[in-house]
Amino acid sequence: MATQRAVLALTDDVVMQVKAVFDLIREAGSEKLEQCDPQIITHASNLGKLPVESSSVDFTIAICKSPEFPGNGLFEEISRVLKPGGTIVIRKALLSVAEDTSKASSALERELLVAGFLEAQNLQIKSVASSEGVRHYMVKATKPSWKLGSSFAINKGKKSLPKVQIIGDDDDLIDEDSLLTEEDLKKPQLPPGIIAE
């Protein structure tokens, strides 16, 4: 029997429909999660810490109403609760009809990368816009599969000592005195009219 995967859905809104969560799961290409029972947290922007255990969630969805959600603090919390290799999908509304979707999604992708997530990418939304006529964009990223404090050996190349050539009595040495000529040994003369201090 397969283990049930944990899904966490966050919003800064008062209410989140379960249907919206499953629609987002489908759009993100994670149909295997449709049999899950998602944990939904509303008003997540007001929480300092998510009421979820560390590394206990496989998939996190954030449906954002305000442009500030999710902030850096919430990204840290999402990273804490996601299992290594877990996925986050964020759906945000564009601020205006004239706003460029690609610029907004690439800005969110950069935020996710700075927050420590990997493989941030824009997802095409297949469903129709919401009833208010607002356009949305979606970004998906994954949490790295390593944990903080983990270590592994780094293969270093073998150090070899530099080769030194030893000069014996038979080899010709250059006499240092023969390198300088009489002209080189003379003290430089100042041009007339200049007084040295």
N, C-alpha and C positions, 0 to 999 in steps of 0.2 A: 504494500500500500504506500502510495506517495505521500510525503509529508506536505501539509498545507503551508503554503507560502504566505507570509505576513505582508499586508498592504496597509500603508498609512496614507490617508488623504488629509491635506491641510488646506484651509482657506482663511482669508481675512474677512470673509463675509459672515453674516449671521447664520446662514443656512447653506448646506450643500446637499444636493440630491444624490442618492446612491446611483441613480441612472447616469448622472454626469461622470461619476467615478468610473463606471464600467465602460462608458463611451470613450473616455480618455485611455483606459487600458487597451481597448481595441485599436484606437488610433495610434498608440505607441507600439503596436505590434506584439503585444504580450497577451495573446488570447488564452494562454495556459493559466493565467491568473483570474479568469472570469469566474471560477468556482470558489474564490476566496471570500472571506467575510471582512471587508475593510474596516479599519478603525478610522473614524472621521473626527477631526478636530476643527471646530470653528473658532473664529477670533484668535487664530494662531499668532497673529502679529502682537497680541497683548501678552503672550507667554514668554517668560524668561527662559524656561526649560521645558522641553516637551515631556509629558507624563508617560514616557515609553522607556523601556530598558535599553541600554547600550547594545549595539550590534544585534538587534532583534527583528529588524524589518528588511524584507527583500526588495520592496518596491515602494517608492514614495511619490505621491502626486500632490502638486501644489496648484490650486486654481486661484489666481490672483485677480482681485478687483481693483486694488489701488496700485499705483506705479511703484511705491516704495516696498511692497511686499514681494517676495521675502527679502529681508535685509541680511546683512553679514552675520548677525547673531543667530538668525534662524538657519542659515546655511551651515554654521558650525553644529547646531543641534541636529540638523538632518544628517550631517556626516557622522555624528555620534551614534544615532539610532540605526543607520543603515548598516547592513552586514557588508563585509568586504566583497566587492564585486556587485553590490546592490545598485539599483537604478533609480534615478530621480527624473521625473517629467514635470515641467512647469508650463502652465498655460497662462498667458497674460493677455490683457486687452490692450489694444493700441489706444494711445491718448486721444488721437483725432483721426478722422477719415483720411486726411492728407499725409499722415505719418507713414514713413517707409518701413515695411515689414522686415526687410533684410537688415536694415540698420538696427532696428530694435532687437531682433533676434541675435545678431552678432554681438551686441552689447551685453545681452544676457548670457551668451556663450562665454564671453570674456569673464564675466562675474563668476560663473561656475568654475572656470579654469583657475581663477585667482583663489577661489575658496577651496581648491584642492581636488576637484572632480576631474575626471578624464573623459575623453571622447565626446565632448559637448558638440551637439549637432542640432540643426534646425529640422523640425518635422513638418511635413505638409499636413494641414488640417483638412480632413475629408468631409467632415460634417458641416452643416449649414451654420451660419452665424447665429448668435443668440437672438432672442426675441426683441431685444432693444436695438438690433441692427449694428452692434459693435463688432468690429473685426478683431480676431485673435491671432496669436502666433504661439508656437510650441517649441520648446527646446528640451532635449533629452541628454543626460550625462550619466556616467557611472562612477561609483566610488572605487578608488584603487583597491586592489586585492591584497595589498600588504597592510600590516598594522603598524601603528606607532611603536617604536622601540624594537621592532624586529631587526634582525641582523643576519647577514650571510657573509661567507668568506669571499674575498676578492682575490682572484688569481693574479699574483704579481709575477712579472718576468724575473728569471733568475739573474741576480747581479753578477756580472763578471768584472774582474779587476782590469783596469786599463793595462795594455801591454807597454812595458818599459824596456827600452833598448839600453843595455849596459855597454858602455864604451870601455874597451880594454886599452892597454898600453900601446898596442900595435896600431890603433886607429889614430888618424891625424886630428889633433885639436887645433882650433883656430886661436892664434895668439891675439888677445884683446888689444894689446898695444899696436898691433899692425893694422887694426881697423881704423884708427885715427891717423890723419896726416898731420904734418907740422902746421898747416893752415888751420886745421880744426882746433888745435890746441891754443892758438893765439886768442888773447882777450879782445873783444870787440871794441872798436874805437868809435867814440861819439863824434858826430859831425861838428865842425868848428862853430862856435857861437852858442852852443848848448851847454849849460852848466849842470852837472849831475849833483844831486843832493844826497 
